[in-house]
Structures are given as structure tokens and as C-alpha cells.
Amino acid sequence: MTESRDARSIALGATAGPQSPVMQQVVEAQGLVFTSGHTSLTLGKVGDNLTIEQGKTAAREAMLRLLHSVRESVGTLEDLSSVQLNVCVNSTADFTQHGEVAEGASSLLREVFGEQDLPTRKALGMASLPRGVAVEIDAVFTTVAR
């Protein structure tokens, strides 16, 4: 028997997520699951004091936190399909490899959801992000009938 998405996400480290008294981390509406921005624990600016590899690790951290929030809110990842991923990279003005950094989050999604369930993706560079984090991501999922 194959390992469940929930079990895979926990095994990969999706065991802690952010909390906020002023907003929801996850909202369900009309068969869609929207997430707030989830940040990496890594601080810094890619292209300055962080390498692309460190940026990828930061994107993976943010995705682990996001998956934890979704699993906690919805109860399971089993009946979800990822449809959109947005990755904001705290980077220098001349940095152009945002997609490579975003791959840290995308590859984690593939590990949990499989190759057949790929979302659209946007990867953007930002002059700054909250508290100096390296990466902030948000995502949209849809519920699927099994």
C-alpha cells in the first residue's frame, strides 16, 4: 500500500505552521482551499547573503509550513489537488533565477501529491518580505472526489 499524502507530508517535516490572531491561514470556499502567505524560517536575500540552494531550502521550509496549515484546517491532504502556487523570493534587483528558488516548494509538492498533480506557478522577486524572510508562498487547492 502506498503511503498517504498526510503521512508523506509529516515524514517530510510538515509539523509546524504559523498562527495569527488577525487572519485565517486557510479558507475554504466553493470547493477551493486558499492559503495565506506562509514564510520560510530562513532570513536573508537571495543573490546577496543567500545562495540559490539556500533559497530553495527556504522555499521548501515555507511549503512545509503551508502543508501543515492546510492539513490542520481541512483535516487531510488526501482529497485535495494543488492548482496554483505563488512564490515570492526576497532577492537582489539583478537576481533572475526565481524559478530555481521556487523549485524548492514545487519539488516538495511533487513528493507529497505526485507528478500527475502539478499546479500552475508564479515565481517573483521582491525587494523585501516580512521580517526579512527569504521566501513567502501561498497556494490554492481544489477538493477532488475520490
PyMOL CGO cylinders between C-alpha atoms (Angstrom):
from pymol import cmd
from pymol.cgo import CYLINDER

trace = [
    CYLINDER, 0.00, 0.00, 0.00, 1.29, 3.46, -0.83, 0.3, 1, 1, 1, 1, 1, 1,
    CYLINDER, 1.29, 3.46, -0.83, 1.91, 6.00, 1.87, 0.3, 1, 1, 1, 1, 1, 1,
    CYLINDER, 1.91, 6.00, 1.87, -0.82, 8.62, 2.26, 0.3, 1, 1, 1, 1, 1, 1,
    CYLINDER, -0.82, 8.62, 2.26, -0.26, 12.28, 1.41, 0.3, 1, 1, 1, 1, 1, 1,
    CYLINDER, -0.26, 12.28, 1.41, -0.77, 13.12, 5.07, 0.3, 1, 1, 1, 1, 1, 1,
    CYLINDER, -0.77, 13.12, 5.07, 1.88, 10.62, 6.16, 0.3, 1, 1, 1, 1, 1, 1,
    CYLINDER, 1.88, 10.62, 6.16, 4.31, 11.78, 3.45, 0.3, 1, 1, 1, 1, 1, 1,
    CYLINDER, 4.31, 11.78, 3.45, 3.89, 15.44, 4.45, 0.3, 1, 1, 1, 1, 1, 1,
    CYLINDER, 3.89, 15.44, 4.45, 4.51, 14.64, 8.13, 0.3, 1, 1, 1, 1, 1, 1,
    CYLINDER, 4.51, 14.64, 8.13, 7.52, 12.45, 7.31, 0.3, 1, 1, 1, 1, 1, 1,
    CYLINDER, 7.52, 12.45, 7.31, 8.98, 15.29, 5.23, 0.3, 1, 1, 1, 1, 1, 1,
    CYLINDER, 8.98, 15.29, 5.23, 8.63, 17.71, 8.15, 0.3, 1, 1, 1, 1, 1, 1,
    CYLINDER, 8.63, 17.71, 8.15, 5.24, 19.42, 7.79, 0.3, 1, 1, 1, 1, 1, 1,
    CYLINDER, 5.24, 19.42, 7.79, 4.69, 19.55, 11.53, 0.3, 1, 1, 1, 1, 1, 1,
    CYLINDER, 4.69, 19.55, 11.53, 4.63, 23.26, 12.39, 0.3, 1, 1, 1, 1, 1, 1,
    CYLINDER, 4.63, 23.26, 12.39, 2.86, 26.22, 10.89, 0.3, 1, 1, 1, 1, 1, 1,
    CYLINDER, 2.86, 26.22, 10.89, 2.26, 29.86, 11.69, 0.3, 1, 1, 1, 1, 1, 1,
    CYLINDER, 2.26, 29.86, 11.69, -0.63, 31.18, 13.77, 0.3, 1, 1, 1, 1, 1, 1,
    CYLINDER, -0.63, 31.18, 13.77, -2.24, 34.62, 13.57, 0.3, 1, 1, 1, 1, 1, 1,
    CYLINDER, -2.24, 34.62, 13.57, -4.89, 36.31, 15.68, 0.3, 1, 1, 1, 1, 1, 1,
    CYLINDER, -4.89, 36.31, 15.68, -5.83, 38.65, 12.81, 0.3, 1, 1, 1, 1, 1, 1,
    CYLINDER, -5.83, 38.65, 12.81, -6.33, 36.30, 9.84, 0.3, 1, 1, 1, 1, 1, 1,
    CYLINDER, -6.33, 36.30, 9.84, -7.02, 32.73, 8.80, 0.3, 1, 1, 1, 1, 1, 1,
    CYLINDER, -7.02, 32.73, 8.80, -4.14, 30.67, 7.46, 0.3, 1, 1, 1, 1, 1, 1,
    CYLINDER, -4.14, 30.67, 7.46, -6.54, 28.62, 5.32, 0.3, 1, 1, 1, 1, 1, 1,
    CYLINDER, -6.54, 28.62, 5.32, -10.01, 29.39, 3.99, 0.3, 1, 1, 1, 1, 1, 1,
    CYLINDER, -10.01, 29.39, 3.99, -12.32, 27.01, 2.11, 0.3, 1, 1, 1, 1, 1, 1,
    CYLINDER, -12.32, 27.01, 2.11, -14.82, 28.46, -0.37, 0.3, 1, 1, 1, 1, 1, 1,
    CYLINDER, -14.82, 28.46, -0.37, -16.86, 26.75, -3.09, 0.3, 1, 1, 1, 1, 1, 1,
    CYLINDER, -16.86, 26.75, -3.09, -14.63, 23.70, -3.42, 0.3, 1, 1, 1, 1, 1, 1,
    CYLINDER, -14.63, 23.70, -3.42, -11.39, 25.69, -3.27, 0.3, 1, 1, 1, 1, 1, 1,
    CYLINDER, -11.39, 25.69, -3.27, -8.86, 25.96, -0.46, 0.3, 1, 1, 1, 1, 1, 1,
    CYLINDER, -8.86, 25.96, -0.46, -6.93, 29.25, -0.31, 0.3, 1, 1, 1, 1, 1, 1,
    CYLINDER, -6.93, 29.25, -0.31, -3.90, 29.83, 1.87, 0.3, 1, 1, 1, 1, 1, 1,
    CYLINDER, -3.90, 29.83, 1.87, -2.44, 32.98, 3.35, 0.3, 1, 1, 1, 1, 1, 1,
    CYLINDER, -2.44, 32.98, 3.35, 1.21, 33.68, 2.74, 0.3, 1, 1, 1, 1, 1, 1,
    CYLINDER, 1.21, 33.68, 2.74, 3.47, 31.25, 4.57, 0.3, 1, 1, 1, 1, 1, 1,
    CYLINDER, 3.47, 31.25, 4.57, 7.05, 32.32, 5.17, 0.3, 1, 1, 1, 1, 1, 1,
    CYLINDER, 7.05, 32.32, 5.17, 10.31, 30.48, 5.45, 0.3, 1, 1, 1, 1, 1, 1,
    CYLINDER, 10.31, 30.48, 5.45, 12.19, 30.37, 8.71, 0.3, 1, 1, 1, 1, 1, 1,
    CYLINDER, 12.19, 30.37, 8.71, 15.34, 31.31, 6.79, 0.3, 1, 1, 1, 1, 1, 1,
    CYLINDER, 15.34, 31.31, 6.79, 16.12, 35.02, 6.76, 0.3, 1, 1, 1, 1, 1, 1,
    CYLINDER, 16.12, 35.02, 6.76, 18.06, 36.84, 4.06, 0.3, 1, 1, 1, 1, 1, 1,
    CYLINDER, 18.06, 36.84, 4.06, 18.18, 37.95, 0.45, 0.3, 1, 1, 1, 1, 1, 1,
    CYLINDER, 18.18, 37.95, 0.45, 18.90, 35.55, -2.41, 0.3, 1, 1, 1, 1, 1, 1,
    CYLINDER, 18.90, 35.55, -2.41, 21.70, 36.91, -4.57, 0.3, 1, 1, 1, 1, 1, 1,
    CYLINDER, 21.70, 36.91, -4.57, 23.21, 38.75, -1.61, 0.3, 1, 1, 1, 1, 1, 1,
    CYLINDER, 23.21, 38.75, -1.61, 23.74, 36.73, 1.56, 0.3, 1, 1, 1, 1, 1, 1,
    CYLINDER, 23.74, 36.73, 1.56, 21.86, 33.60, 0.38, 0.3, 1, 1, 1, 1, 1, 1,
    CYLINDER, 21.86, 33.60, 0.38, 22.68, 31.24, -2.50, 0.3, 1, 1, 1, 1, 1, 1,
    CYLINDER, 22.68, 31.24, -2.50, 20.12, 29.73, -4.85, 0.3, 1, 1, 1, 1, 1, 1,
    CYLINDER, 20.12, 29.73, -4.85, 20.39, 26.45, -2.92, 0.3, 1, 1, 1, 1, 1, 1,
    CYLINDER, 20.39, 26.45, -2.92, 19.70, 28.23, 0.37, 0.3, 1, 1, 1, 1, 1, 1,
    CYLINDER, 19.70, 28.23, 0.37, 16.73, 29.93, -1.32, 0.3, 1, 1, 1, 1, 1, 1,
    CYLINDER, 16.73, 29.93, -1.32, 15.41, 26.54, -2.47, 0.3, 1, 1, 1, 1, 1, 1,
    CYLINDER, 15.41, 26.54, -2.47, 15.69, 25.27, 1.09, 0.3, 1, 1, 1, 1, 1, 1,
    CYLINDER, 15.69, 25.27, 1.09, 13.77, 28.34, 2.30, 0.3, 1, 1, 1, 1, 1, 1,
    CYLINDER, 13.77, 28.34, 2.30, 11.02, 27.70, -0.27, 0.3, 1, 1, 1, 1, 1, 1,
    CYLINDER, 11.02, 27.70, -0.27, 10.79, 24.11, 0.95, 0.3, 1, 1, 1, 1, 1, 1,
    CYLINDER, 10.79, 24.11, 0.95, 10.50, 25.34, 4.56, 0.3, 1, 1, 1, 1, 1, 1,
    CYLINDER, 10.50, 25.34, 4.56, 7.65, 27.65, 3.61, 0.3, 1, 1, 1, 1, 1, 1,
    CYLINDER, 7.65, 27.65, 3.61, 5.85, 24.83, 1.75, 0.3, 1, 1, 1, 1, 1, 1,
    CYLINDER, 5.85, 24.83, 1.75, 6.19, 22.51, 4.75, 0.3, 1, 1, 1, 1, 1, 1,
    CYLINDER, 6.19, 22.51, 4.75, 4.56, 25.16, 6.93, 0.3, 1, 1, 1, 1, 1, 1,
    CYLINDER, 4.56, 25.16, 6.93, 1.81, 25.69, 4.34, 0.3, 1, 1, 1, 1, 1, 1,
    CYLINDER, 1.81, 25.69, 4.34, 1.03, 21.97, 4.08, 0.3, 1, 1, 1, 1, 1, 1,
    CYLINDER, 1.03, 21.97, 4.08, 0.82, 21.74, 7.85, 0.3, 1, 1, 1, 1, 1, 1,
    CYLINDER, 0.82, 21.74, 7.85, -1.69, 24.61, 7.94, 0.3, 1, 1, 1, 1, 1, 1,
    CYLINDER, -1.69, 24.61, 7.94, -3.79, 23.06, 5.19, 0.3, 1, 1, 1, 1, 1, 1,
    CYLINDER, -3.79, 23.06, 5.19, -3.79, 19.64, 6.85, 0.3, 1, 1, 1, 1, 1, 1,
    CYLINDER, -3.79, 19.64, 6.85, -4.71, 21.18, 10.22, 0.3, 1, 1, 1, 1, 1, 1,
    CYLINDER, -4.71, 21.18, 10.22, -7.55, 23.25, 8.73, 0.3, 1, 1, 1, 1, 1, 1,
    CYLINDER, -7.55, 23.25, 8.73, -9.02, 20.78, 6.23, 0.3, 1, 1, 1, 1, 1, 1,
    CYLINDER, -9.02, 20.78, 6.23, -8.21, 17.62, 8.19, 0.3, 1, 1, 1, 1, 1, 1,
    CYLINDER, -8.21, 17.62, 8.19, -6.42, 15.81, 5.38, 0.3, 1, 1, 1, 1, 1, 1,
    CYLINDER, -6.42, 15.81, 5.38, -4.49, 16.34, 2.16, 0.3, 1, 1, 1, 1, 1, 1,
    CYLINDER, -4.49, 16.34, 2.16, -6.00, 13.21, 0.61, 0.3, 1, 1, 1, 1, 1, 1,
    CYLINDER, -6.00, 13.21, 0.61, -8.95, 14.85, -1.12, 0.3, 1, 1, 1, 1, 1, 1,
    CYLINDER, -8.95, 14.85, -1.12, -7.07, 17.88, -2.41, 0.3, 1, 1, 1, 1, 1, 1,
    CYLINDER, -7.07, 17.88, -2.41, -5.41, 18.72, -5.69, 0.3, 1, 1, 1, 1, 1, 1,
    CYLINDER, -5.41, 18.72, -5.69, -2.92, 21.57, -5.97, 0.3, 1, 1, 1, 1, 1, 1,
    CYLINDER, -2.92, 21.57, -5.97, -3.91, 24.08, -8.65, 0.3, 1, 1, 1, 1, 1, 1,
    CYLINDER, -3.91, 24.08, -8.65, -1.81, 27.20, -8.09, 0.3, 1, 1, 1, 1, 1, 1,
    CYLINDER, -1.81, 27.20, -8.09, 1.44, 28.07, -6.32, 0.3, 1, 1, 1, 1, 1, 1,
    CYLINDER, 1.44, 28.07, -6.32, 2.83, 31.59, -5.89, 0.3, 1, 1, 1, 1, 1, 1,
    CYLINDER, 2.83, 31.59, -5.89, 6.40, 32.03, -4.69, 0.3, 1, 1, 1, 1, 1, 1,
    CYLINDER, 6.40, 32.03, -4.69, 7.84, 35.39, -3.64, 0.3, 1, 1, 1, 1, 1, 1,
    CYLINDER, 7.84, 35.39, -3.64, 11.62, 35.49, -3.33, 0.3, 1, 1, 1, 1, 1, 1,
    CYLINDER, 11.62, 35.49, -3.33, 13.40, 38.16, -1.31, 0.3, 1, 1, 1, 1, 1, 1,
    CYLINDER, 13.40, 38.16, -1.31, 16.15, 38.89, -3.84, 0.3, 1, 1, 1, 1, 1, 1,
    CYLINDER, 16.15, 38.89, -3.84, 18.55, 41.49, -5.14, 0.3, 1, 1, 1, 1, 1, 1,
    CYLINDER, 18.55, 41.49, -5.14, 17.43, 43.70, -8.03, 0.3, 1, 1, 1, 1, 1, 1,
    CYLINDER, 17.43, 43.70, -8.03, 19.67, 41.87, -10.53, 0.3, 1, 1, 1, 1, 1, 1,
    CYLINDER, 19.67, 41.87, -10.53, 18.70, 38.33, -9.46, 0.3, 1, 1, 1, 1, 1, 1,
    CYLINDER, 18.70, 38.33, -9.46, 16.81, 36.48, -12.22, 0.3, 1, 1, 1, 1, 1, 1,
    CYLINDER, 16.81, 36.48, -12.22, 16.64, 32.83, -11.14, 0.3, 1, 1, 1, 1, 1, 1,
    CYLINDER, 16.64, 32.83, -11.14, 13.40, 32.99, -9.13, 0.3, 1, 1, 1, 1, 1, 1,
    CYLINDER, 13.40, 32.99, -9.13, 12.11, 29.82, -10.77, 0.3, 1, 1, 1, 1, 1, 1,
    CYLINDER, 12.11, 29.82, -10.77, 15.08, 27.85, -9.47, 0.3, 1, 1, 1, 1, 1, 1,
    CYLINDER, 15.08, 27.85, -9.47, 14.35, 29.03, -5.93, 0.3, 1, 1, 1, 1, 1, 1,
    CYLINDER, 14.35, 29.03, -5.93, 10.62, 28.23, -6.37, 0.3, 1, 1, 1, 1, 1, 1,
    CYLINDER, 10.62, 28.23, -6.37, 11.58, 24.67, -7.30, 0.3, 1, 1, 1, 1, 1, 1,
    CYLINDER, 11.58, 24.67, -7.30, 12.21, 24.04, -3.60, 0.3, 1, 1, 1, 1, 1, 1,
    CYLINDER, 12.21, 24.04, -3.60, 8.45, 24.40, -2.98, 0.3, 1, 1, 1, 1, 1, 1,
    CYLINDER, 8.45, 24.40, -2.98, 7.39, 22.73, -6.24, 0.3, 1, 1, 1, 1, 1, 1,
    CYLINDER, 7.39, 22.73, -6.24, 9.52, 19.65, -5.68, 0.3, 1, 1, 1, 1, 1, 1,
    CYLINDER, 9.52, 19.65, -5.68, 8.01, 19.19, -2.22, 0.3, 1, 1, 1, 1, 1, 1,
    CYLINDER, 8.01, 19.19, -2.22, 4.51, 19.37, -3.71, 0.3, 1, 1, 1, 1, 1, 1,
    CYLINDER, 4.51, 19.37, -3.71, 5.50, 16.64, -6.18, 0.3, 1, 1, 1, 1, 1, 1,
    CYLINDER, 5.50, 16.64, -6.18, 6.84, 14.49, -3.31, 0.3, 1, 1, 1, 1, 1, 1,
    CYLINDER, 6.84, 14.49, -3.31, 3.51, 14.76, -1.49, 0.3, 1, 1, 1, 1, 1, 1,
    CYLINDER, 3.51, 14.76, -1.49, 0.95, 14.94, -4.31, 0.3, 1, 1, 1, 1, 1, 1,
    CYLINDER, 0.95, 14.94, -4.31, 2.76, 13.11, -7.12, 0.3, 1, 1, 1, 1, 1, 1,
    CYLINDER, 2.76, 13.11, -7.12, 3.81, 14.04, -10.62, 0.3, 1, 1, 1, 1, 1, 1,
    CYLINDER, 3.81, 14.04, -10.62, 0.28, 13.91, -12.04, 0.3, 1, 1, 1, 1, 1, 1,
    CYLINDER, 0.28, 13.91, -12.04, -0.98, 16.74, -9.80, 0.3, 1, 1, 1, 1, 1, 1,
    CYLINDER, -0.98, 16.74, -9.80, 1.08, 19.76, -10.86, 0.3, 1, 1, 1, 1, 1, 1,
    CYLINDER, 1.08, 19.76, -10.86, -0.15, 23.30, -10.16, 0.3, 1, 1, 1, 1, 1, 1,
    CYLINDER, -0.15, 23.30, -10.16, 0.40, 26.45, -12.15, 0.3, 1, 1, 1, 1, 1, 1,
    CYLINDER, 0.40, 26.45, -12.15, 3.22, 28.50, -10.65, 0.3, 1, 1, 1, 1, 1, 1,
    CYLINDER, 3.22, 28.50, -10.65, 4.32, 32.09, -10.41, 0.3, 1, 1, 1, 1, 1, 1,
    CYLINDER, 4.32, 32.09, -10.41, 7.78, 32.99, -9.08, 0.3, 1, 1, 1, 1, 1, 1,
    CYLINDER, 7.78, 32.99, -9.08, 8.53, 36.65, -8.41, 0.3, 1, 1, 1, 1, 1, 1,
    CYLINDER, 8.53, 36.65, -8.41, 11.39, 38.64, -6.93, 0.3, 1, 1, 1, 1, 1, 1,
    CYLINDER, 11.39, 38.64, -6.93, 10.65, 41.08, -4.14, 0.3, 1, 1, 1, 1, 1, 1,
    CYLINDER, 10.65, 41.08, -4.14, 12.68, 43.98, -2.74, 0.3, 1, 1, 1, 1, 1, 1,
    CYLINDER, 12.68, 43.98, -2.74, 11.75, 42.82, 0.76, 0.3, 1, 1, 1, 1, 1, 1,
    CYLINDER, 11.75, 42.82, 0.76, 9.49, 40.38, 2.59, 0.3, 1, 1, 1, 1, 1, 1,
    CYLINDER, 9.49, 40.38, 2.59, 8.03, 40.46, 6.12, 0.3, 1, 1, 1, 1, 1, 1,
    CYLINDER, 8.03, 40.46, 6.12, 10.63, 40.25, 8.92, 0.3, 1, 1, 1, 1, 1, 1,
    CYLINDER, 10.63, 40.25, 8.92, 13.38, 39.75, 6.32, 0.3, 1, 1, 1, 1, 1, 1,
    CYLINDER, 13.38, 39.75, 6.32, 12.36, 36.19, 5.41, 0.3, 1, 1, 1, 1, 1, 1,
    CYLINDER, 12.36, 36.19, 5.41, 13.86, 34.68, 2.28, 0.3, 1, 1, 1, 1, 1, 1,
    CYLINDER, 13.86, 34.68, 2.28, 10.63, 33.27, 0.78, 0.3, 1, 1, 1, 1, 1, 1,
    CYLINDER, 10.63, 33.27, 0.78, 6.88, 33.66, 1.14, 0.3, 1, 1, 1, 1, 1, 1,
    CYLINDER, 6.88, 33.66, 1.14, 4.43, 31.37, -0.63, 0.3, 1, 1, 1, 1, 1, 1,
    CYLINDER, 4.43, 31.37, -0.63, 0.70, 30.94, -1.00, 0.3, 1, 1, 1, 1, 1, 1,
    CYLINDER, 0.70, 30.94, -1.00, -1.30, 28.29, -2.80, 0.3, 1, 1, 1, 1, 1, 1,
    CYLINDER, -1.30, 28.29, -2.80, -4.74, 27.28, -3.97, 0.3, 1, 1, 1, 1, 1, 1,
    CYLINDER, -4.74, 27.28, -3.97, -6.06, 23.72, -3.81, 0.3, 1, 1, 1, 1, 1, 1,
    CYLINDER, -6.06, 23.72, -3.81, -9.29, 22.20, -5.04, 0.3, 1, 1, 1, 1, 1, 1,
    CYLINDER, -9.29, 22.20, -5.04, -11.21, 19.39, -3.43, 0.3, 1, 1, 1, 1, 1, 1,
    CYLINDER, -11.21, 19.39, -3.43, -11.47, 16.28, -5.59, 0.3, 1, 1, 1, 1, 1, 1,
    CYLINDER, -11.47, 16.28, -5.59, -13.90, 13.38, -5.42, 0.3, 1, 1, 1, 1, 1, 1,
    CYLINDER, -13.90, 13.38, -5.42, -12.22, 10.07, -4.72, 0.3, 1, 1, 1, 1, 1, 1,
]
cmd.load_cgo(trace, "trace")
